[in-house]
Amino acid sequence: MDALMRECLEMAGLAAADIAWFDSFGCDDSRVPAPRPEEVADYARREAALNAAIAALTFAERGESAEGRLAAAIGARVADARDREEE
């Protein structure tokens, strides 16, 4: 994770443990791990923080940003987990 993204995430309210979580998969949106049931709330909180961090960007800029791609990937993992819980 580059210093700018780290600062952005910290300003969005994410703690050191959250930053370490992002570092664990290299902030690569294609490598976001699937959450265990007890982790879904943490994933949703991280997604919300990412979205808050890029709220001032246009829709296109969000999609092009690393934060936007991560938020989308995390949101997809959360949705998948919630779908499994409902089944």
TAFEN-V821903 format. One record per run of one state. SS is the DSSP state (@ for helix, = for strand, . for the rest). FROM is the first residue (numbers start at 1). TO is the last residue. If there is no record, write none. Layout:
SS,FROM,TO
SS,FROM,TO
This chain:
.,1,2
@,3,11
.,12,15
@,16,24
.,25,28
@,29,31
.,32,36
@,37,53
.,54,58
@,59,64
.,65,65
@,66,86
.,87,87
